[in-house]
Amino acid sequence: MKSLQQLITVAALAAASFAGPVLAQAAADMTQAEVRKVDTENRKLTLKHGPIKNLDMPAMTMVFEVKDAALLAKVKAGDKVQFRAVDNAGKLTVTELQPAK
């Protein structure tokens, strides 16, 4: 029984040491932006954003589609946010959106 407890402890410590860098990288993948316009009818969001690393895109202002229309209810023009976007068959789509930290 003691060996099982030791094994569980070692596994938990290993998982914790791995999770820290993964979570830090996930936060680093977020892009800082300012909301310029919210278009709920068309499920679109205009953002003035910094470089988007995963899309190899420089800073600019552009319109994105949003994966979930509920994201639009959480923001208004002028809000500082961080977001994650993906290229969805040629349509740049915001998949995650939260207040800037």
Backbone torsions as a table, in degrees:
resi	resn	phi	psi	omega
1	MET	NA	-39.7	-180.0
2	LYS	-62.6	-37.3	179.1
3	SER	-64.1	-39.0	178.7
4	LEU	-64.8	-42.1	177.8
5	GLN	-63.4	-40.9	178.4
6	GLN	-64.6	-42.0	179.0
7	LEU	-62.2	-42.8	178.7
8	ILE	-64.1	-41.4	178.9
9	THR	-62.9	-46.1	179.3
10	VAL	-62.7	-42.8	179.6
11	ALA	-63.7	-40.9	179.0
12	ALA	-64.8	-42.1	178.3
13	LEU	-65.3	-39.8	178.4
14	ALA	-65.0	-43.3	179.0
15	ALA	-63.4	-41.2	180.0
16	ALA	-65.5	-38.9	-179.5
17	SER	-69.7	-28.2	177.0
18	PHE	-79.9	-38.6	-175.1
19	ALA	-64.9	-37.4	-178.6
20	GLY	-55.3	-56.4	178.8
21	PRO	-62.7	-35.9	179.3
22	VAL	-64.6	-45.8	178.7
23	LEU	-64.8	-39.3	178.1
24	ALA	-63.4	-40.4	178.8
25	GLN	-66.5	-39.7	178.9
26	ALA	-60.8	-42.1	177.8
27	ALA	-66.7	-35.9	-179.6
28	ALA	-69.2	-25.2	179.7
29	ASP	-75.0	-11.1	178.5
30	MET	-75.0	146.1	-179.7
31	THR	-108.7	135.5	178.1
32	GLN	-78.8	143.4	-178.7
33	ALA	-158.2	166.2	170.9
34	GLU	-120.1	132.1	178.9
35	VAL	-73.6	125.8	177.4
36	ARG	-100.9	-36.0	-178.7
37	LYS	-155.6	142.1	175.4
38	VAL	-117.4	120.9	-179.4
39	ASP	-116.5	87.0	-175.7
40	THR	-66.9	-35.1	-177.9
41	GLU	-60.7	-39.1	-178.0
42	ASN	-103.9	6.7	-179.7
43	ARG	54.8	48.7	-179.1
44	LYS	-129.1	155.5	-176.1
45	LEU	-139.4	126.6	175.8
46	THR	-97.6	123.7	-177.3
47	LEU	-125.5	137.3	167.7
48	LYS	-95.5	106.8	-169.0
49	HIS	-120.8	161.0	171.4
50	GLY	-80.1	-174.7	179.2
51	PRO	-59.4	136.8	177.0
52	ILE	-102.8	101.3	-172.5
53	LYS	-62.1	-46.1	-175.6
54	ASN	-68.5	-17.3	177.1
55	LEU	-105.9	1.2	-177.9
56	ASP	51.6	49.5	-175.5
57	MET	-118.2	133.7	178.0
58	PRO	-75.0	170.4	177.2
59	ALA	-62.9	141.0	177.9
60	MET	-174.1	179.0	172.7
61	THR	-111.0	128.3	-178.7
62	MET	-156.7	168.1	-179.8
63	VAL	-97.4	134.5	176.9
64	PHE	-120.3	149.4	165.4
65	GLU	-80.6	162.4	175.1
66	VAL	-119.2	141.5	-179.2
67	LYS	-66.5	-40.2	-176.1
68	ASP	-126.6	117.9	-178.2
69	ALA	-58.8	-23.6	179.1
70	ALA	-62.6	-25.5	177.8
71	LEU	-61.3	-32.7	-176.9
72	LEU	-68.6	-28.0	-179.5
73	ALA	-70.8	-14.9	-175.9
74	LYS	-91.4	-7.0	-175.2
75	VAL	-134.1	162.0	175.2
76	LYS	-143.2	164.9	179.5
77	ALA	-55.2	135.6	-180.0
78	GLY	97.6	-17.0	179.7
79	ASP	-67.6	141.1	172.7
80	LYS	-91.6	127.8	-175.9
81	VAL	-136.1	169.9	165.3
82	GLN	-127.9	145.7	-173.4
83	PHE	-147.0	166.5	173.6
84	ARG	-126.2	135.7	179.1
85	ALA	-130.3	153.6	177.4
86	VAL	-132.5	160.3	174.0
87	ASP	-92.1	107.9	-176.9
88	ASN	-104.7	88.6	-179.0
89	ALA	54.6	44.1	178.0
90	GLY	89.3	-5.9	177.6
91	LYS	-106.2	116.7	178.9
92	LEU	-73.2	122.6	-169.9
93	THR	-128.3	128.9	174.8
94	VAL	-77.8	124.3	-178.5
95	THR	-107.0	-18.9	-178.7
96	GLU	-147.6	138.9	-176.3
97	LEU	-149.5	130.1	179.3
98	GLN	-151.4	160.3	177.5
99	PRO	-57.4	145.1	178.3
100	ALA	-65.1	147.5	179.2
101	LYS	-104.9	NA	NA
